[in-house]
Amino acid sequence: MASPSDSAPPAPATADGARPAPDTDSGPGPGKGLVRSLTHRQTTMIGLGSALGTGLFLGSGSAMSVAGPAVIVSYVIGAVLVAIIAVLLGEMSAAHPVQGSFGTIAGRYLSPWAGFLSSWLYWFSAVVVIGTEVVASALYIRWWWPAVPMSVAILAVAAIVLAVNVISVKSFGTTEFWLSTIKVTALCAFILCAALLVLFGLPDTEATGFAHLTDDGGFLPHGLSSIWLAMSVVMFAYAGFEVVAIASAEAADPQRTIRTAMRQLAWRLSFFYLLSITLVLALIPWRRMADGDGSVEASPFVRVFSEIGVPAAATLTNAVVLIAAMSAANAHLYGASRLLHSLGDDGLAPKALARLNRRGVPAVAIAASTLGIAAAALLAFYDVSGLFGVMMSIAIFAVMLVWLLILASYIAFRRHRAAHPEEFTGFSVRGGDKLAVVAGLGVLAVAATAVKVPDMRQAAVIGIAFTLALLACYALTARRRRLS
């Protein structure tokens, strides 16, 4: 992996100029590198695991409250933007299946500081997001056993996720594959049952049809601009697909795996989100969803499964959302720890974070990320002096800036590819550089909702300050390395 420091000595490079994850084809053992043992199916499911969180299962009430039924259009636009980013990132990752993923690629094609910024921003946002998923998991556990203290439930979930990640990358891939499979199966069952209720009904229940999409204020109850404003919520539902690119350093066949995994991930995410949201809005009046408290009992899954006659629908739904939350936390911890390991390997984080155990797992980076997750989870639940709100603002800003840096890296990558075609043999997205510009403008349009949306405005102010602090840290680190 090319070092993000201008003063660092050149690293051994592959034919395309990027340094791969060290000894990635080696088996586990002391001194060996990351192990390429993730299969194609596992890699695809890792992306679904990180992007399909609890929000889809409990309903997207906050987005619906902004745009009403027109939130469907917001999800369509979001799906298109994310599909573009995912496919373009897949092209770069297939060409450069390196540890550090988009952080390393940004450091190579843009600037060392861009690589540093991408990696640290993503790590921080992942830790915060996992903190929320850990809190959600703990709440679902307490739904069954309310006597369990919240702090104990949080630490128990964090310990389980840590154990799955620290054993081996193969155990992580297998666990995430089955957790994601359960989520996907539950979603497919929901979509089929909901479609039955909407289109055909039951012997004692009439089909609802799609009348709810135009009832109570029409399809656009809050005007055309509400579609744009809802994007401030919708876009972050899709975040997490980047983990597939991070997994390229441990994929058994990265060129094939990453290319196809990103394409499959893009359409599967679009399919699940668009169909689920449309069917939920057809079944349940949007104001009821918007006013919902996000509880398991209020979940559209409970209503659909209850009407179909599934016994203990609430218990079943609670089990599904618990699996969804733990799966998302598991996948995000994997991605966060690999970027932290890469930063340590480059000297841009404590060197201990670069250490691998005898199974080729960055155990120190995983443990450090888990401590951050536990802290974020406890802050999320107890909301100490509003600190978690500040952390969430940084995470929201970080996701958008990382996407913009990925797109900027892609444009620079395509220019290099056009100038040096002999270095590349993989697939190339037709018109990819133009698509990158379109997606970049779309992400900037989402960021522009800060003009109207207070949460986005706070994210912009705090996020910019945090980014400047990171750049100052990079300048100090680069100066120290030049002097050493």
N, C-alpha and C positions, 0 to 999 in steps of 0.2 A: 504494500500500500504506500503510495507516495506521501511523504510527510507534509503536513500543512505548514511547515515552517520554511521560510525562504532560505534560512541559513542551514537547514538540515542537509546532510550528505545525501546524494542520490541513492534510491533504493533499487535493488535488482528488479528489473521490469520484464514483463511479458512482451510478446510481439506487438501488442497494442499500446504498450507504454504504461500499463497500470500494474502495480504490484499486487499479486493475489494474496489471499489469506495464507500465511506461512504454513507450509507442509499440510495443506488441506486434504491431500489424498492419503495422508498417513493415518495409521491407526492410532488409537489413544496411547498415551504414555507420557512420562515426564519429558518436558522439553519439546514435545510435539505441538502441532498447531490445531486449529479448529478442525473438527472431523466432518467430512462430507458424507453424511448419512441420512439426510432428509430426502424422502422420496417425492415424486411428482405430486401424488395425491395428498401427502402430508403438507407440502408447501402451499397448495391451493387452500386447504382447510385452515391453515394457520392464518391466512389473510381473512377468510370468512370469520374465524374465531375472534380476531381483533376488531373487525368492523361491525359485526352483529352483536351489539351490546343489549342491555336490558330495555332501552327505550322503545325498541320495536315491539317488544312483547307486552309492555305496560301501556302502550299508546303514546303518541307524540302530541300530548295536549298543549304544550307551550307553543309549538309551531302552528297548531290548529287555531289557537286563540288569536294569532296574529292575522292569518289569512283565510280562516274558514276552509271550505272545501277546495278553494283555489290553491291550498298548500300542495295539492297534487302537482300543479304546474311547477311549484318551487322544487319539489322532489325530482321532477323530470329534468329541470335545468341543472340541478345539483348532480344528478346521475351522469349527464353528458359531460360536465366539467371533470368529475372524478374519473370517468372512463378515459378521457383524454390524458389526464395526468398519469393514471395507472399504466396505460399502454406505452406512453413515452418513457416513463421510468423503467418499464419492463425492457424496452429496447436498450437503454443505457446499461441496465444491470446485466443483461445477457452478454453485452460486449465487455463489461467490466465486473465480473462476479467476485468482487473484492470485499474484504472485511471493512466495515465502516460505510459500505453502500453509498447512498447519495451524499453523505458527508465527504467521503473520500473523492467521489466524482466531482463534487463542487470545488474541493480543494485543487483538483487537477485542472479543471477547465475554466474556473472563474478566478479564484484566488485562495491562498491558504486560509485567510480569515473567513471566507465564505464556508469552507469546510468545517472549521472550528465552530462557527455560528450554527450551522445546520445541525451538527451532532449534538451540541449542548442544548439547543432549543428543543429538539425532538426528545432528548432524554428527559428534560424537565417536564414537558407536556405529558409524556407517557407516564411518568411517576404520578403526576396529579390525577390523570385519568384513571390509572389503576387504583389510586386511593379511593376514588368515588365508587369503583366497582367492588372494592373490598368492603366498603361501608354497606353497599347494597347487598352483598353476599351475607354479611353479618346480620342485617335486618331480616333477610329471608330465613336465616337459621333461627332467629328469635321469633319468627312467625310461628314456628313449631314449638320452640322451647323459650318462652318469654322470660323465664327466670335466669337465663344465661346473661351475665353482665356484658354490655356492649363491647367494652375494651377486650374482654376475653375472646369474644366471637371474632373481633377484628384481628387480633393476634393469631388466632387459630387459622383463619383463612389465609393470612399472610404466610404462615408457616407451611401450609399445604402447598401453596403456589411455589414457595421457595424450594420445597422438597422435590416437586415435579421437575423444576428447571435445573436443579443442581446435580441430579443423578447422572444424566447423560442427555445429549441432544436427541438420541434415538428415543429415549423414554419420553422426553418432552413432545417430540413429533407424534408419537403413538397416542399419548394422552390427549393432545390437542385435536388430533384427527377424530377420536371417538367423541370428545365433548362437542366439537363442531358438528359432527354427524347427528348427534342427538338434537342440537339446535335446529339444524336444517330439516330434519325429519319432523320436528314439532311445527316448524313454519309451514312446511308442505301440507301437513294435516290440517292446520288452521286455514290455509288458503283454500283447500278443497272443501272443508266444512262450511266456511264463510261463503264461498261461491254457491254452494248448494242452497243456503238460506237466502241469498240475494236473488238468485236466478229461478229457483224452483220451489223453495219453501219446504215445509213438511206436511204430513197429512192433516195436522191440526193447526198449522201455521202458514199464513200466506207469505209468498215471496215478497221481500221488501222492495226489490227493484233498486233503482238509483234515484228515487225521488228525494232522498235526504240530501243529495248533492246540490239541489236547487231550492230546497225549503229554507225558511228562516233567513231571509235576506238575500237569497240567490247564491249563485256560485261564487260571486265576488262580494261578499257582504261588507268588506272594508276597503273596496276600491282596488284598482289595478296595482297601485304602489305596494299593496300588502304582499304581493308575490315576491317583490324585491326584499321587503323588510323581513319576511319569513326566512329568507336565505341565510340570515344571521344565525338562525337556529338549525336549519336543515343541513347545511354543509358539514357541520361537525358530526352529524350522525354517520357520515360516510368515512370519517377519519379512521385510520388504522390499517388500511391496505398497504401502507409503506413497509409493514413488517415482512411482506413477501420479498421485497427487494433486499432487505437486511439479511434474509435467510439465504440469499444467493451464495454467500461464502461457505455455507454448510450444506448446500444442495448437491446431491450425487451427480446430477447432470444439469448444471446451471443454465447452459445456453438453451436447452430445450425446455427445461422446467420453468424458468422464470418467464420466458416469452409466452408460453401457453397458460401458465398460472395467472398472469396478470390479465390476459384477455378473458379467461373464464371468470375470474374474480369480478371484472368490470360488469359483465352482463348478469352474473348471478346476483350481485348486490342490487343492481337496478331492478331486476325481476322481483326479488323479495321485498324491497322497500316499496316500489310502486304498486304492486298488486296488494300487498298487505294494507297500506295506507288507504288505497281506493276502496277496498272491501270494508275496512273499518268505518270509513265515512259513509258508505252506503248502508251499513247496518245500524249505526248509532248516530243520532243527531250530533252535529259538530260541536254545538254549545255544551252538550253533556260531556263530550270528550275534553273540551277546553277547560271545563270547570272541575274535571276529575282531580282526585288527590294523588294519583300515581300509585295507589295501593294495589295489591294483588287482586283484591275483591273487585276493584273497579276496572280491571284489565279486560279488554275485548276478548281475550282468550277464554276467560271464565264464562262470559256470556255465550260465546259460540259453542264451547264444549258442553255447557249446561243444557242449551237448547237441543243439541244433538243427542243428549242423553248419556254423556260420558259421566260416570260416577266420580264424586270427589273432584270436580273440575277445578276448584280453588287450590286444592292440595297439589294436583297435577301441574297447574300453572306455576305455583310457587317453586316446585321442583325444577321446572324448565327455566324460570328466570334465575334461579340459583346457579344452575349449570351455565346459563348464558353469561352471568356476571363473572363466574370463576374462569370460564374459558377466555373471556376478554382480558381479564387480569393476567392470566397465564401467558397469553400471546404477547401482550404489551410488555410484560416483564422480560420475555425473551428478547424483544427488539431493543428495549432500553439497555439491558445488560450488554448486548453485543456492541452497541455504539459506545458505551462507557469503556468496555474492553479495548476498542479501537483507539479511543482517545488516550488511554493509558499507554498503549503500544506506541503511540506517536509522541509521547512526552507532553501531552496537553491535558493530562490528568495525572494523579499520583501513579507512579510506575507499578505499584502493587496491583492495580486494577487490570494490568495486562497479563497477570499470571493465570495459567491454566492448570487444572488438576490433572491427574493421570488419565482421566477419560476425555481430555480435550475440552473441558467445560470451564468458562471463565467464572469460577466460583466466587472469587472476591468481588468482581463486578456485579454478580447476581446478588450477593449479600448486601453490598452497598446500596443497590437499587431497592432492595426489600426494606432496608431501614428507612429510606426515603418514602417508600410507599406506606409503611406503618405510620410515619409521622404525618403524611398527607391525609391518611384515613382518619387518624385521631383528630386532626384539625378540622376535617370535613364534618365529623360528627359533633364535636363540641364547639366548633366555630370560635376558636380562641381569638378574641378581639378582631373578628372579621378577617383574620389572616388567610383563611381558605378562599374567600372571595377574591383576594388579591392574587393568590396562586392560580385560581381558575382563569382570571383575566390574562395572566401571562401565558397560560396554556392555550387559550383561544387565539391570542396574537401569534404564538409560536407556530401553531398549525398552519396559519395562512402564510407566514413568512417562509416556513420550510417549503411549502408548495411553490411559492414564487421562486425560491432559490433552485428548486428542482427544475422548474421550467426554464429559468435562465441558464442553468447548466446544460439543459438539453439543446438549447439554441447554439451554445458554444460547442457542444459535442458534435452537432450536425455540421457545423462549419469545419471543424477539424476532420470529420469523416469525409466531407466532400473534397477537402484538400489532400487527404491521404487515404484514398480508397483501398490501397493495397494492404492496409493494416487491419481491415475489417472484413469478415466473411458472414456475419450474422444477418438477421432480417432487419429491414429498415421500414419505418412507417411512412407511407407515401404522404407528402405534404406535412410531415411532422413538425417542421419549424413554424409553419403557418398555424397549425393547430396549437402549438405552444403559446403563440401570441394571443390567440383567441381565449385559451384557458387562462392565461395570465390576466387578460382584461376582465374575465369573469370573476377571478379571485379578488381583483382590485375593486370590482363593483360590490362584492360582498363586504369587503373592508369599508367601503364608502357608506354602508348602513350605519356607521358610527355617527353620522350626522343626525340620525333620527332615533337610534336605539341606544339607550343609556348604558346597557351592559357592554355593547361593542365600543362605545366611547371610552369607557373605563379600561377596556382591554387594550385599546390603542395607546392611551396615555401611559398606563403601567407597563405595557409590553415594550414600547419604545424606550422607556427608561431602563428596563431590564436588558434590552438588546445593547444599549450603549454601555451598560456595566460589563456585559460579556465582551464587547469589543475592547474595552479598557483592560480586561483580564488577558485577552489575547495579546495586546500590545506589550504588556508587562512580561508575559510568558516568552514571546518572541525575542524581546530585549535580553531577558535572562539567558536564553539559549545562545544568542549571539556572543554574549560576554563569557560564556562558559567554555 
